[in-house]
Amino acid sequence: MKRNKKFLAVGICALLLVAMLAGTALLAAEVTITGTISEEGIVADDGQVYAVAENDKGEELMELVNKKVQVTGTVEEAEGKKVITITDFKVIE
């Protein structure tokens, strides 16, 4: 009987962990931001600053300092900063 309770407890903990991770993934919805590229990242038109996560698109984007862009990606908060993982971007003339 104790063994069944132990398996039940482990199973419940595993389900809670999966639910928590799935909830976090759902919160990271794709967003579109318009702003200017600076040395620190993207300064959005509303003044919010987003650090750019390191990936291929992010590296391409960070070469466009002082350019106005529209970016699409997922935003997460890390160490008190908003970090965007870029999936697509375009330069606005």
N, C-alpha and C positions, 0 to 999 in steps of 0.2 A: 504494500500500500504506500509506503514512504517513497518507493522508487517511482510510482506513478505520479505522485505529487511533485517530485523533483523534475520529471520530464514535462509535466504540465507547466511548471514555473519557468523552465528554460524555453519552452515553446512560446509562452506569453511574452517573455522578454524579447525573443527573436522577432515576433510579430510587431511589437512596439517599435523596435529598431527599424524594421523595414518601413513601417508607416511613417516614422519620423523622417527617414531619408527620402522617401517618396514625396512627402510634404514639402521638403526643402527644394527638391527638384521642380515641383510645380510652381513654387514661388519665383523661380528664376525664369520668368517669361521673357520673351524677346521684346526689346524696346527699340525705338528709333529716336535719336538725339541729334539736334543740329547745334553746331558750335564751331569754335576755332581751336586748332591744334596749338598747344604750347609745349614747352619743355616738360611740364608736369603732367600733361595728358590732354584731355579735352575740356575746354571751358565752354560749357553749354550756354546757349542764349539766355537762360534764366540765372546764370552766374554759378551754377553748381559745377564743381570740378570732378572729373572722372579720371582715375588712373587707368591706363590701358594695359590689359593683361598681355603677357608675352605669347604670341602665336604669329603665324605668317602674316595674317591680315593686320594685326596690331603693329608689327614691325614696319610694314609698308606705310601704314597710316602715320606713324611717328616721324617719317621722313618728310612730312608735309607741314612742318612748323609754319605758323602764321597763315595757313590756308583755312578757309571756311569749308566745313564738310558736313555731310549728313551720314551718320553711322547707324548701323543696326547691330545689335548684339544682346547679350544677357548681362545683367548687372547684379553683382553680389557685394556685400559689405565685408571688408577684411581690415582689421586693425583700425577701425574707425574711418576708413576711406571707402568710397564707392569705386569699385573696379569693374570695368566693362570688358567683356571678351567679345571682340569684334568678329562678326560673321560676314559683314558686307559694309562697304562705304562708297561714297561718291563725293567728289570735289564740287562745290557750288561756286559757280563763276560770279 
